[in-house]
């Protein structure tokens, strides 16, 4: 069980790092949303989103992670980003 407990603790640390990175990313999204609002731009930039998604999927291939899994993650993060940008007053 010691090995299992150690591995689970490692997962806990990695999950914490993932959440911190997501929080940091969403902070940048807020800044981008503010700039877009000031420029009169809409939250969704489909061209940019396609670039981000394609880059993520290529990276998934390089890392040996299923593309479908990475797409779900990126889609979820993108949905939250759009929500944040839409709520900027």
PDB file of N, CA, C and O in Angstrom:
ATOM      1  N   UNK A   1       0.808  -1.203   0.000  1.00  0.00           N
ATOM      2  CA  UNK A   1       0.000   0.000   0.000  1.00  0.00           C
ATOM      3  C   UNK A   1       0.848   1.262   0.000  1.00  0.00           C
ATOM      4  O   UNK A   1       0.385   2.308  -0.455  1.00  0.00           O
ATOM      5  N   UNK A   2       2.073   1.191   0.497  1.00  0.00           N
ATOM      6  CA  UNK A   2       2.920   2.380   0.532  1.00  0.00           C
ATOM      7  C   UNK A   2       3.130   2.949  -0.869  1.00  0.00           C
ATOM      8  O   UNK A   2       3.086   4.162  -1.073  1.00  0.00           O
ATOM      9  N   UNK A   3       3.356   2.060  -1.821  1.00  0.00           N
ATOM     10  CA  UNK A   3       3.568   2.491  -3.206  1.00  0.00           C
ATOM     11  C   UNK A   3       2.300   3.148  -3.758  1.00  0.00           C
ATOM     12  O   UNK A   3       2.364   4.185  -4.417  1.00  0.00           O
ATOM     13  N   UNK A   4       1.152   2.534  -3.482  1.00  0.00           N
ATOM     14  CA  UNK A   4      -0.122   3.090  -3.941  1.00  0.00           C
ATOM     15  C   UNK A   4      -0.380   4.449  -3.305  1.00  0.00           C
ATOM     16  O   UNK A   4      -0.798   5.385  -3.987  1.00  0.00           O
ATOM     17  N   UNK A   5      -0.137   4.562  -2.017  1.00  0.00           N
ATOM     18  CA  UNK A   5      -0.329   5.842  -1.320  1.00  0.00           C
ATOM     19  C   UNK A   5       0.597   6.919  -1.885  1.00  0.00           C
ATOM     20  O   UNK A   5       0.189   8.066  -2.068  1.00  0.00           O
ATOM     21  N   UNK A   6       1.831   6.546  -2.157  1.00  0.00           N
ATOM     22  CA  UNK A   6       2.791   7.505  -2.713  1.00  0.00           C
ATOM     23  C   UNK A   6       2.342   7.977  -4.098  1.00  0.00           C
ATOM     24  O   UNK A   6       2.440   9.160  -4.421  1.00  0.00           O
ATOM     25  N   UNK A   7       1.860   7.061  -4.892  1.00  0.00           N
ATOM     26  CA  UNK A   7       1.388   7.428  -6.227  1.00  0.00           C
ATOM     27  C   UNK A   7       0.148   8.320  -6.150  1.00  0.00           C
ATOM     28  O   UNK A   7       0.003   9.263  -6.929  1.00  0.00           O
ATOM     29  N   UNK A   8      -0.725   8.018  -5.223  1.00  0.00           N
ATOM     30  CA  UNK A   8      -1.922   8.857  -5.048  1.00  0.00           C
ATOM     31  C   UNK A   8      -1.548  10.262  -4.571  1.00  0.00           C
ATOM     32  O   UNK A   8      -2.165  11.243  -4.985  1.00  0.00           O
ATOM     33  N   UNK A   9      -0.552  10.358  -3.713  1.00  0.00           N
ATOM     34  CA  UNK A   9      -0.088  11.676  -3.277  1.00  0.00           C
ATOM     35  C   UNK A   9       0.500  12.455  -4.450  1.00  0.00           C
ATOM     36  O   UNK A   9       0.323  13.669  -4.552  1.00  0.00           O
ATOM     37  N   UNK A  10       1.193  11.752  -5.323  1.00  0.00           N
ATOM     38  CA  UNK A  10       1.750  12.389  -6.517  1.00  0.00           C
ATOM     39  C   UNK A  10       0.627  12.920  -7.407  1.00  0.00           C
ATOM     40  O   UNK A  10       0.722  14.025  -7.941  1.00  0.00           O
ATOM     41  N   UNK A  11      -0.430  12.131  -7.562  1.00  0.00           N
ATOM     42  CA  UNK A  11      -1.604  12.582  -8.332  1.00  0.00           C
ATOM     43  C   UNK A  11      -2.199  13.828  -7.694  1.00  0.00           C
ATOM     44  O   UNK A  11      -2.565  14.767  -8.402  1.00  0.00           O
ATOM     45  N   UNK A  12      -2.300  13.854  -6.371  1.00  0.00           N
ATOM     46  CA  UNK A  12      -2.851  15.022  -5.673  1.00  0.00           C
ATOM     47  C   UNK A  12      -2.036  16.276  -5.966  1.00  0.00           C
ATOM     48  O   UNK A  12      -2.597  17.345  -6.203  1.00  0.00           O
ATOM     49  N   UNK A  13      -0.727  16.145  -5.951  1.00  0.00           N
ATOM     50  CA  UNK A  13       0.155  17.279  -6.237  1.00  0.00           C
ATOM     51  C   UNK A  13      -0.015  17.728  -7.690  1.00  0.00           C
ATOM     52  O   UNK A  13      -0.088  18.925  -7.964  1.00  0.00           O
ATOM     53  N   UNK A  14      -0.078  16.794  -8.596  1.00  0.00           N
ATOM     54  CA  UNK A  14      -0.246  17.128 -10.014  1.00  0.00           C
ATOM     55  C   UNK A  14      -1.603  17.793 -10.261  1.00  0.00           C
ATOM     56  O   UNK A  14      -1.695  18.745 -11.036  1.00  0.00           O
ATOM     57  N   UNK A  15      -2.650  17.298  -9.607  1.00  0.00           N
ATOM     58  CA  UNK A  15      -3.975  17.923  -9.742  1.00  0.00           C
ATOM     59  C   UNK A  15      -3.946  19.362  -9.255  1.00  0.00           C
ATOM     60  O   UNK A  15      -4.553  20.241  -9.868  1.00  0.00           O
ATOM     61  N   UNK A  16      -3.255  19.602  -8.171  1.00  0.00           N
ATOM     62  CA  UNK A  16      -3.139  20.967  -7.641  1.00  0.00           C
ATOM     63  C   UNK A  16      -2.425  21.869  -8.649  1.00  0.00           C
ATOM     64  O   UNK A  16      -2.847  23.003  -8.879  1.00  0.00           O
ATOM     65  N   UNK A  17      -1.366  21.376  -9.237  1.00  0.00           N
ATOM     66  CA  UNK A  17      -0.630  22.156 -10.245  1.00  0.00           C
ATOM     67  C   UNK A  17      -1.498  22.437 -11.464  1.00  0.00           C
ATOM     68  O   UNK A  17      -1.483  23.544 -12.002  1.00  0.00           O
ATOM     69  N   UNK A  18      -2.259  21.424 -11.899  1.00  0.00           N
ATOM     70  CA  UNK A  18      -3.169  21.624 -13.031  1.00  0.00           C
ATOM     71  C   UNK A  18      -4.176  22.743 -12.745  1.00  0.00           C
ATOM     72  O   UNK A  18      -4.411  23.614 -13.582  1.00  0.00           O
ATOM     73  N   UNK A  19      -4.759  22.700 -11.558  1.00  0.00           N
ATOM     74  CA  UNK A  19      -5.744  23.725 -11.196  1.00  0.00           C
ATOM     75  C   UNK A  19      -5.114  25.109 -11.111  1.00  0.00           C
ATOM     76  O   UNK A  19      -5.727  26.095 -11.519  1.00  0.00           O
ATOM     77  N   UNK A  20      -3.909  25.190 -10.591  1.00  0.00           N
ATOM     78  CA  UNK A  20      -3.214  26.480 -10.539  1.00  0.00           C
ATOM     79  C   UNK A  20      -2.944  27.009 -11.946  1.00  0.00           C
ATOM     80  O   UNK A  20      -3.092  28.206 -12.196  1.00  0.00           O
ATOM     81  N   UNK A  21      -2.553  26.138 -12.855  1.00  0.00           N
ATOM     82  CA  UNK A  21      -2.311  26.560 -14.234  1.00  0.00           C
ATOM     83  C   UNK A  21      -3.604  27.015 -14.918  1.00  0.00           C
ATOM     84  O   UNK A  21      -3.611  27.991 -15.669  1.00  0.00           O
ATOM     85  N   UNK A  22      -4.683  26.301 -14.649  1.00  0.00           N
ATOM     86  CA  UNK A  22      -5.972  26.708 -15.216  1.00  0.00           C
ATOM     87  C   UNK A  22      -6.379  28.066 -14.665  1.00  0.00           C
ATOM     88  O   UNK A  22      -6.852  28.922 -15.411  1.00  0.00           O
ATOM     89  N   UNK A  23      -6.199  28.267 -13.374  1.00  0.00           N
ATOM     90  CA  UNK A  23      -6.523  29.565 -12.771  1.00  0.00           C
ATOM     91  C   UNK A  23      -5.681  30.670 -13.415  1.00  0.00           C
ATOM     92  O   UNK A  23      -6.198  31.745 -13.721  1.00  0.00           O
ATOM     93  N   UNK A  24      -4.413  30.414 -13.617  1.00  0.00           N
ATOM     94  CA  UNK A  24      -3.525  31.392 -14.252  1.00  0.00           C
ATOM     95  C   UNK A  24      -3.984  31.690 -15.679  1.00  0.00           C
ATOM     96  O   UNK A  24      -4.000  32.844 -16.107  1.00  0.00           O
ATOM     97  N   UNK A  25      -4.355  30.644 -16.405  1.00  0.00           N
ATOM     98  CA  UNK A  25      -4.823  30.820 -17.781  1.00  0.00           C
ATOM     99  C   UNK A  25      -6.095  31.668 -17.817  1.00  0.00           C
ATOM    100  O   UNK A  25      -6.235  32.550 -18.664  1.00  0.00           O
ATOM    101  N   UNK A  26      -7.011  31.398 -16.901  1.00  0.00           N
ATOM    102  CA  UNK A  26      -8.257  32.167 -16.863  1.00  0.00           C
ATOM    103  C   UNK A  26      -8.014  33.624 -16.474  1.00  0.00           C
ATOM    104  O   UNK A  26      -8.775  34.504 -16.877  1.00  0.00           O
ATOM    105  N   UNK A  27      -6.982  33.884 -15.709  1.00  0.00           N
ATOM    106  CA  UNK A  27      -6.599  35.263 -15.413  1.00  0.00           C
ATOM    107  C   UNK A  27      -6.162  35.994 -16.676  1.00  0.00           C
ATOM    108  O   UNK A  27      -6.497  37.162 -16.876  1.00  0.00           O
ATOM    109  N   UNK A  28      -5.417  35.302 -17.518  1.00  0.00           N
ATOM    110  CA  UNK A  28      -4.998  35.891 -18.793  1.00  0.00           C
ATOM    111  C   UNK A  28      -6.216  36.095 -19.692  1.00  0.00           C
ATOM    112  O   UNK A  28      -6.298  37.088 -20.415  1.00  0.00           O
ATOM    113  N   UNK A  29      -7.154  35.163 -19.648  1.00  0.00           N
ATOM    114  CA  UNK A  29      -8.400  35.306 -20.409  1.00  0.00           C
ATOM    115  C   UNK A  29      -9.124  36.591 -20.006  1.00  0.00           C
ATOM    116  O   UNK A  29      -9.647  37.304 -20.861  1.00  0.00           O
ATOM    117  N   UNK A  30      -9.153  36.883 -18.719  1.00  0.00           N
ATOM    118  CA  UNK A  30      -9.798  38.106 -18.244  1.00  0.00           C
ATOM    119  C   UNK A  30      -9.111  39.331 -18.832  1.00  0.00           C
ATOM    120  O   UNK A  30      -9.776  40.272 -19.266  1.00  0.00           O
ATOM    121  N   UNK A  31      -7.790  39.321 -18.846  1.00  0.00           N
ATOM    122  CA  UNK A  31      -7.047  40.433 -19.444  1.00  0.00           C
ATOM    123  C   UNK A  31      -7.353  40.560 -20.934  1.00  0.00           C
ATOM    124  O   UNK A  31      -7.562  41.664 -21.437  1.00  0.00           O
ATOM    125  N   UNK A  32      -7.378  39.434 -21.634  1.00  0.00           N
ATOM    126  CA  UNK A  32      -7.682  39.449 -23.067  1.00  0.00           C
ATOM    127  C   UNK A  32      -9.091  39.978 -23.296  1.00  0.00           C
ATOM    128  O   UNK A  32      -9.318  40.779 -24.203  1.00  0.00           O
ATOM    129  N   UNK A  33     -10.031  39.535 -22.479  1.00  0.00           N
ATOM    130  CA  UNK A  33     -11.408  40.001 -22.607  1.00  0.00           C
ATOM    131  C   UNK A  33     -11.528  41.499 -22.422  1.00  0.00           C
ATOM    132  O   UNK A  33     -12.303  42.154 -23.118  1.00  0.00           O
ATOM    133  N   UNK A  34     -10.774  42.037 -21.500  1.00  0.00           N
ATOM    134  CA  UNK A  34     -10.779  43.477 -21.258  1.00  0.00           C
ATOM    135  C   UNK A  34     -10.232  44.230 -22.463  1.00  0.00           C
ATOM    136  O   UNK A  34     -10.785  45.251 -22.873  1.00  0.00           O
ATOM    137  N   UNK A  35      -9.136  43.716 -23.029  1.00  0.00           N
ATOM    138  CA  UNK A  35      -8.545  44.344 -24.219  1.00  0.00           C
ATOM    139  C   UNK A  35      -9.527  44.254 -25.390  1.00  0.00           C
ATOM    140  O   UNK A  35      -9.742  45.241 -26.094  1.00  0.00           O
ATOM    141  N   UNK A  36     -10.120  43.087 -25.597  1.00  0.00           N
ATOM    142  CA  UNK A  36     -11.081  42.923 -26.686  1.00  0.00           C
ATOM    143  C   UNK A  36     -12.253  43.887 -26.537  1.00  0.00           C
ATOM    144  O   UNK A  36     -12.686  44.506 -27.509  1.00  0.00           O
ATOM    145  N   UNK A  37     -12.759  44.008 -25.319  1.00  0.00           N
ATOM    146  CA  UNK A  37     -13.884  44.908 -25.080  1.00  0.00           C
ATOM    147  C   UNK A  37     -13.497  46.338 -25.449  1.00  0.00           C
ATOM    148  O   UNK A  37     -14.265  47.051 -26.096  1.00  0.00           O
ATOM    149  N   UNK A  38     -12.307  46.747 -25.035  1.00  0.00           N
ATOM    150  CA  UNK A  38     -11.829  48.089 -25.352  1.00  0.00           C
ATOM    151  C   UNK A  38     -11.674  48.327 -26.850  1.00  0.00           C
ATOM    152  O   UNK A  38     -11.808  49.454 -27.329  1.00  0.00           O
ATOM    153  N   UNK A  39     -11.391  47.252 -27.584  1.00  0.00           N
ATOM    154  CA  UNK A  39     -11.227  47.358 -29.034  1.00  0.00           C
ATOM    155  C   UNK A  39     -12.531  47.104 -29.794  1.00  0.00           C
ATOM    156  O   UNK A  39     -12.580  47.187 -31.021  1.00  0.00           O
ATOM    157  N   UNK A  40     -13.585  46.792 -29.033  1.00  0.00           N
ATOM    158  CA  UNK A  40     -14.869  46.513 -29.668  1.00  0.00           C
ATOM    159  C   UNK A  40     -14.926  45.162 -30.363  1.00  0.00           C
ATOM    160  O   UNK A  40     -15.703  44.974 -31.298  1.00  0.00           O
ATOM    161  N   UNK A  41     -14.102  44.218 -29.908  1.00  0.00           N
ATOM    162  CA  UNK A  41     -14.074  42.886 -30.508  1.00  0.00           C
ATOM    163  C   UNK A  41     -14.964  41.927 -29.730  1.00  0.00           C
ATOM    164  O   UNK A  41     -15.154  42.083 -28.524  1.00  0.00           O
ATOM    165  N   UNK A  42     -15.501  40.944 -30.423  1.00  0.00           N
ATOM    166  CA  UNK A  42     -16.331  39.920 -29.788  1.00  0.00           C
ATOM    167  C   UNK A  42     -15.446  38.902 -29.075  1.00  0.00           C
ATOM    168  O   UNK A  42     -14.282  38.725 -29.434  1.00  0.00           O
ATOM    169  N   UNK A  43     -16.001  38.233 -28.066  1.00  0.00           N
ATOM    170  CA  UNK A  43     -15.215  37.220 -27.350  1.00  0.00           C
ATOM    171  C   UNK A  43     -14.700  36.088 -28.233  1.00  0.00           C
ATOM    172  O   UNK A  43     -13.557  35.660 -28.078  1.00  0.00           O
ATOM    173  N   UNK A  44     -15.522  35.599 -29.153  1.00  0.00           N
ATOM    174  CA  UNK A  44     -15.095  34.473 -29.976  1.00  0.00           C
ATOM    175  C   UNK A  44     -14.322  34.942 -31.197  1.00  0.00           C
ATOM    176  O   UNK A  44     -14.819  35.716 -32.015  1.00  0.00           O
ATOM    177  N   UNK A  45     -13.099  34.457 -31.298  1.00  0.00           N
ATOM    178  CA  UNK A  45     -12.279  34.640 -32.498  1.00  0.00           C
ATOM    179  C   UNK A  45     -12.055  33.232 -33.040  1.00  0.00           C
ATOM    180  O   UNK A  45     -11.122  32.538 -32.635  1.00  0.00           O
ATOM    181  N   UNK A  46     -12.923  32.823 -33.959  1.00  0.00           N
ATOM    182  CA  UNK A  46     -12.922  31.441 -34.451  1.00  0.00           C
ATOM    183  C   UNK A  46     -11.585  31.045 -35.065  1.00  0.00           C
ATOM    184  O   UNK A  46     -11.139  29.908 -34.906  1.00  0.00           O
ATOM    185  N   UNK A  47     -10.948  31.973 -35.761  1.00  0.00           N
ATOM    186  CA  UNK A  47      -9.656  31.668 -36.376  1.00  0.00           C
ATOM    187  C   UNK A  47      -8.625  31.336 -35.303  1.00  0.00           C
ATOM    188  O   UNK A  47      -7.912  30.338 -35.404  1.00  0.00           O
ATOM    189  N   UNK A  48      -8.551  32.171 -34.285  1.00  0.00           N
ATOM    190  CA  UNK A  48      -7.610  31.940 -33.177  1.00  0.00           C
ATOM    191  C   UNK A  48      -7.939  30.631 -32.468  1.00  0.00           C
ATOM    192  O   UNK A  48      -7.038  29.858 -32.144  1.00  0.00           O
ATOM    193  N   UNK A  49      -9.224  30.378 -32.226  1.00  0.00           N
ATOM    194  CA  UNK A  49      -9.615  29.154 -31.532  1.00  0.00           C
ATOM    195  C   UNK A  49      -9.170  27.931 -32.333  1.00  0.00           C
ATOM    196  O   UNK A  49      -8.681  26.962 -31.752  1.00  0.00           O
ATOM    197  N   UNK A  50      -9.329  27.960 -33.644  1.00  0.00           N
ATOM    198  CA  UNK A  50      -8.905  26.825 -34.473  1.00  0.00           C
ATOM    199  C   UNK A  50      -7.400  26.602 -34.389  1.00  0.00           C
ATOM    200  O   UNK A  50      -6.945  25.459 -34.388  1.00  0.00           O
ATOM    201  N   UNK A  51      -6.628  27.673 -34.318  1.00  0.00           N
ATOM    202  CA  UNK A  51      -5.170  27.563 -34.173  1.00  0.00           C
ATOM    203  C   UNK A  51      -4.823  26.920 -32.832  1.00  0.00           C
ATOM    204  O   UNK A  51      -3.997  26.009 -32.771  1.00  0.00           O
ATOM    205  N   UNK A  52      -5.457  27.399 -31.758  1.00  0.00           N
ATOM    206  CA  UNK A  52      -5.201  26.857 -30.413  1.00  0.00           C
ATOM    207  C   UNK A  52      -5.560  25.379 -30.361  1.00  0.00           C
ATOM    208  O   UNK A  52      -4.795  24.567 -29.841  1.00  0.00           O
ATOM    209  N   UNK A  53      -6.723  25.032 -30.898  1.00  0.00           N
ATOM    210  CA  UNK A  53      -7.181  23.648 -30.869  1.00  0.00           C
ATOM    211  C   UNK A  53      -6.247  22.748 -31.670  1.00  0.00           C
ATOM    212  O   UNK A  53      -5.856  21.681 -31.198  1.00  0.00           O
ATOM    213  N   UNK A  54      -5.894  23.167 -32.861  1.00  0.00           N
ATOM    214  CA  UNK A  54      -5.019  22.347 -33.702  1.00  0.00           C
ATOM    215  C   UNK A  54      -3.647  22.156 -33.049  1.00  0.00           C
ATOM    216  O   UNK A  54      -3.079  21.064 -33.088  1.00  0.00           O
ATOM    217  N   UNK A  55      -3.127  23.220 -32.454  1.00  0.00           N
ATOM    218  CA  UNK A  55      -1.839  23.120 -31.761  1.00  0.00           C
ATOM    219  C   UNK A  55      -1.942  22.126 -30.597  1.00  0.00           C
ATOM    220  O   UNK A  55      -1.037  21.320 -30.382  1.00  0.00           O
ATOM    221  N   UNK A  56      -3.026  22.189 -29.865  1.00  0.00           N
ATOM    222  CA  UNK A  56      -3.232  21.260 -28.751  1.00  0.00           C
ATOM    223  C   UNK A  56      -3.341  19.820 -29.209  1.00  0.00           C
ATOM    224  O   UNK A  56      -2.802  18.916 -28.570  1.00  0.00           O
ATOM    225  N   UNK A  57      -4.038  19.605 -30.318  1.00  0.00           N
ATOM    226  CA  UNK A  57      -4.199  18.248 -30.828  1.00  0.00           C
ATOM    227  C   UNK A  57      -2.879  17.692 -31.368  1.00  0.00           C
ATOM    228  O   UNK A  57      -2.592  16.506 -31.207  1.00  0.00           O
ATOM    229  N   UNK A  58      -2.090  18.534 -31.997  1.00  0.00           N
ATOM    230  CA  UNK A  58      -0.774  18.093 -32.464  1.00  0.00           C
ATOM    231  C   UNK A  58       0.123  17.741 -31.279  1.00  0.00           C
ATOM    232  O   UNK A  58       0.868  16.762 -31.319  1.00  0.00           O
ATOM    233  N   UNK A  59       0.041  18.544 -30.235  1.00  0.00           N
ATOM    234  CA  UNK A  59       0.831  18.276 -29.030  1.00  0.00           C
ATOM    235  C   UNK A  59       0.381  16.969 -28.387  1.00  0.00           C
ATOM    236  O   UNK A  59       1.203  16.204 -27.881  1.00  0.00           O
ATOM    237  N   UNK A  60      -0.916  16.720 -28.408  1.00  0.00           N
ATOM    238  CA  UNK A  60      -1.446  15.456 -27.879  1.00  0.00           C
ATOM    239  C   UNK A  60      -0.821  14.278 -28.621  1.00  0.00           C
ATOM    240  O   UNK A  60      -0.419  13.286 -28.012  1.00  0.00           O
ATOM    241  N   UNK A  61      -0.748  14.403 -29.938  1.00  0.00           N
ATOM    242  CA  UNK A  61      -0.131  13.333 -30.739  1.00  0.00           C
ATOM    243  C   UNK A  61       1.318  13.117 -30.315  1.00  0.00           C
ATOM    244  O   UNK A  61       1.761  11.980 -30.145  1.00  0.00           O
ATOM    245  N   UNK A  62       2.049  14.211 -30.145  1.00  0.00           N
ATOM    246  CA  UNK A  62       3.460  14.128 -29.753  1.00  0.00           C
ATOM    247  C   UNK A  62       3.622  13.460 -28.389  1.00  0.00           C
ATOM    248  O   UNK A  62       4.551  12.681 -28.178  1.00  0.00           O
ATOM    249  N   UNK A  63       2.716  13.769 -27.472  1.00  0.00           N
ATOM    250  CA  UNK A  63       2.811  13.245 -26.114  1.00  0.00           C
ATOM    251  C   UNK A  63       2.163  11.874 -25.947  1.00  0.00           C
ATOM    252  O   UNK A  63       2.275  11.262 -24.884  1.00  0.00           O
ATOM    253  N   UNK A  64       1.491  11.389 -26.981  1.00  0.00           N
ATOM    254  CA  UNK A  64       0.837  10.088 -26.877  1.00  0.00           C
ATOM    255  C   UNK A  64      -0.444  10.120 -26.064  1.00  0.00           C
ATOM    256  O   UNK A  64      -0.806   9.135 -25.421  1.00  0.00           O
ATOM    257  N   UNK A  65      -1.137  11.271 -26.096  1.00  0.00           N
ATOM    258  CA  UNK A  65      -2.417  11.411 -25.392  1.00  0.00           C
ATOM    259  C   UNK A  65      -3.520  11.388 -26.447  1.00  0.00           C
ATOM    260  O   UNK A  65      -3.376  11.986 -27.514  1.00  0.00           O
ATOM    261  N   UNK A  66      -4.612  10.705 -26.151  1.00  0.00           N
ATOM    262  CA  UNK A  66      -5.709  10.636 -27.116  1.00  0.00           C
ATOM    263  C   UNK A  66      -6.211  12.023 -27.486  1.00  0.00           C
ATOM    264  O   UNK A  66      -6.467  12.853 -26.614  1.00  0.00           O
ATOM    265  N   UNK A  67      -6.350  12.267 -28.783  1.00  0.00           N
ATOM    266  CA  UNK A  67      -6.823  13.554 -29.289  1.00  0.00           C
ATOM    267  C   UNK A  67      -8.214  13.891 -28.750  1.00  0.00           C
ATOM    268  O   UNK A  67      -8.487  15.045 -28.418  1.00  0.00           O
ATOM    269  N   UNK A  68      -9.087  12.896 -28.664  1.00  0.00           N
ATOM    270  CA  UNK A  68     -10.454  13.123 -28.195  1.00  0.00           C
ATOM    271  C   UNK A  68     -10.457  13.650 -26.761  1.00  0.00           C
ATOM    272  O   UNK A  68     -11.243  14.530 -26.410  1.00  0.00           O
ATOM    273  N   UNK A  69      -9.573  13.102 -25.950  1.00  0.00           N
ATOM    274  CA  UNK A  69      -9.453  13.523 -24.559  1.00  0.00           C
ATOM    275  C   UNK A  69      -8.986  14.975 -24.478  1.00  0.00           C
ATOM    276  O   UNK A  69      -9.561  15.782 -23.747  1.00  0.00           O
ATOM    277  N   UNK A  70      -7.946  15.293 -25.231  1.00  0.00           N
ATOM    278  CA  UNK A  70      -7.406  16.651 -25.240  1.00  0.00           C
ATOM    279  C   UNK A  70      -8.443  17.633 -25.781  1.00  0.00           C
ATOM    280  O   UNK A  70      -8.572  18.744 -25.269  1.00  0.00           O
ATOM    281  N   UNK A  71      -9.175  17.230 -26.806  1.00  0.00           N
ATOM    282  CA  UNK A  71     -10.202  18.105 -27.372  1.00  0.00           C
ATOM    283  C   UNK A  71     -11.269  18.430 -26.329  1.00  0.00           C
ATOM    284  O   UNK A  71     -11.708  19.576 -26.227  1.00  0.00           O
ATOM    285  N   UNK A  72     -11.690  17.427 -25.553  1.00  0.00           N
ATOM    286  CA  UNK A  72     -12.681  17.672 -24.495  1.00  0.00           C
ATOM    287  C   UNK A  72     -12.160  18.683 -23.479  1.00  0.00           C
ATOM    288  O   UNK A  72     -12.881  19.592 -23.068  1.00  0.00           O
ATOM    289  N   UNK A  73     -10.920  18.518 -23.083  1.00  0.00           N
ATOM    290  CA  UNK A  73     -10.321  19.436 -22.105  1.00  0.00           C
ATOM    291  C   UNK A  73     -10.268  20.847 -22.671  1.00  0.00           C
ATOM    292  O   UNK A  73     -10.698  21.801 -22.022  1.00  0.00           O
ATOM    293  N   UNK A  74      -9.744  20.975 -23.878  1.00  0.00           N
ATOM    294  CA  UNK A  74      -9.610  22.303 -24.477  1.00  0.00           C
ATOM    295  C   UNK A  74     -10.971  22.937 -24.746  1.00  0.00           C
ATOM    296  O   UNK A  74     -11.139  24.141 -24.554  1.00  0.00           O
ATOM    297  N   UNK A  75     -11.939  22.145 -25.186  1.00  0.00           N
ATOM    298  CA  UNK A  75     -13.294  22.679 -25.400  1.00  0.00           C
ATOM    299  C   UNK A  75     -13.889  23.207 -24.093  1.00  0.00           C
ATOM    300  O   UNK A  75     -14.514  24.268 -24.080  1.00  0.00           O
ATOM    301  N   UNK A  76     -13.701  22.486 -23.019  1.00  0.00           N
ATOM    302  CA  UNK A  76     -14.230  22.901 -21.721  1.00  0.00           C
ATOM    303  C   UNK A  76     -13.572  24.188 -21.247  1.00  0.00           C
ATOM    304  O   UNK A  76     -14.244  25.096 -20.758  1.00  0.00           O
ATOM    305  N   UNK A  77     -12.264  24.260 -21.394  1.00  0.00           N
ATOM    306  CA  UNK A  77     -11.547  25.480 -21.008  1.00  0.00           C
ATOM    307  C   UNK A  77     -12.003  26.650 -21.884  1.00  0.00           C
ATOM    308  O   UNK A  77     -12.180  27.764 -21.392  1.00  0.00           O
ATOM    309  N   UNK A  78     -12.188  26.400 -23.156  1.00  0.00           N
ATOM    310  CA  UNK A  78     -12.620  27.456 -24.079  1.00  0.00           C
ATOM    311  C   UNK A  78     -14.019  27.953 -23.736  1.00  0.00           C
ATOM    312  O   UNK A  78     -14.280  29.155 -23.788  1.00  0.00           O
ATOM    313  N   UNK A  79     -14.916  27.043 -23.386  1.00  0.00           N
ATOM    314  CA  UNK A  79     -16.262  27.442 -22.973  1.00  0.00           C
ATOM    315  C   UNK A  79     -16.200  28.374 -21.767  1.00  0.00           C
ATOM    316  O   UNK A  79     -16.899  29.386 -21.723  1.00  0.00           O
ATOM    317  N   UNK A  80     -15.375  28.037 -20.803  1.00  0.00           N
ATOM    318  CA  UNK A  80     -15.232  28.875 -19.608  1.00  0.00           C
ATOM    319  C   UNK A  80     -14.628  30.222 -19.975  1.00  0.00           C
ATOM    320  O   UNK A  80     -15.045  31.256 -19.451  1.00  0.00           O
ATOM    321  N   UNK A  81     -13.651  30.215 -20.869  1.00  0.00           N
ATOM    322  CA  UNK A  81     -13.017  31.454 -21.307  1.00  0.00           C
ATOM    323  C   UNK A  81     -14.042  32.379 -21.972  1.00  0.00           C
ATOM    324  O   UNK A  81     -14.072  33.580 -21.701  1.00  0.00           O
ATOM    325  N   UNK A  82     -14.872  31.815 -22.837  1.00  0.00           N
ATOM    326  CA  UNK A  82     -15.899  32.626 -23.489  1.00  0.00           C
ATOM    327  C   UNK A  82     -16.896  33.179 -22.471  1.00  0.00           C
ATOM    328  O   UNK A  82     -17.347  34.319 -22.588  1.00  0.00           O
ATOM    329  N   UNK A  83     -17.232  32.370 -21.482  1.00  0.00           N
ATOM    330  CA  UNK A  83     -18.145  32.813 -20.421  1.00  0.00           C
ATOM    331  C   UNK A  83     -17.535  34.005 -19.679  1.00  0.00           C
ATOM    332  O   UNK A  83     -18.221  34.993 -19.416  1.00  0.00           O
ATOM    333  N   UNK A  84     -16.271  33.911 -19.351  1.00  0.00           N
ATOM    334  CA  UNK A  84     -15.575  34.993 -18.652  1.00  0.00           C
ATOM    335  C   UNK A  84     -15.568  36.244 -19.515  1.00  0.00           C
ATOM    336  O   UNK A  84     -15.897  37.331 -19.039  1.00  0.00           O
ATOM    337  N   UNK A  85     -15.197  36.097 -20.777  1.00  0.00           N
ATOM    338  CA  UNK A  85     -15.144  37.268 -21.664  1.00  0.00           C
ATOM    339  C   UNK A  85     -16.526  37.889 -21.872  1.00  0.00           C
ATOM    340  O   UNK A  85     -16.652  39.112 -21.934  1.00  0.00           O
ATOM    341  N   UNK A  86     -17.540  37.068 -21.978  1.00  0.00           N
ATOM    342  CA  UNK A  86     -18.906  37.577 -22.142  1.00  0.00           C
ATOM    343  C   UNK A  86     -19.392  38.343 -20.913  1.00  0.00           C
ATOM    344  O   UNK A  86     -20.245  39.223 -21.025  1.00  0.00           O
ATOM    345  N   UNK A  87     -18.852  38.012 -19.749  1.00  0.00           N
ATOM    346  CA  UNK A  87     -19.294  38.659 -18.504  1.00  0.00           C
ATOM    347  C   UNK A  87     -18.505  39.928 -18.154  1.00  0.00           C
ATOM    348  O   UNK A  87     -18.799  40.583 -17.154  1.00  0.00           O
ATOM    349  N   UNK A  88     -17.519  40.272 -18.964  1.00  0.00           N
ATOM    350  CA  UNK A  88     -16.723  41.472 -18.681  1.00  0.00           C
ATOM    351  C   UNK A  88     -17.587  42.687 -18.999  1.00  0.00           C
ATOM    352  O   UNK A  88     -18.122  42.826 -20.099  1.00  0.00           O
ATOM    353  N   UNK A  89     -17.702  43.541 -18.024  1.00  0.00           N
ATOM    354  CA  UNK A  89     -18.568  44.744 -18.161  1.00  0.00           C
ATOM    355  C   UNK A  89     -17.809  45.885 -18.765  1.00  0.00           C
ATOM    356  O   UNK A  89     -18.367  46.966 -18.954  1.00  0.00           O
TER     357      UNK A  89
END
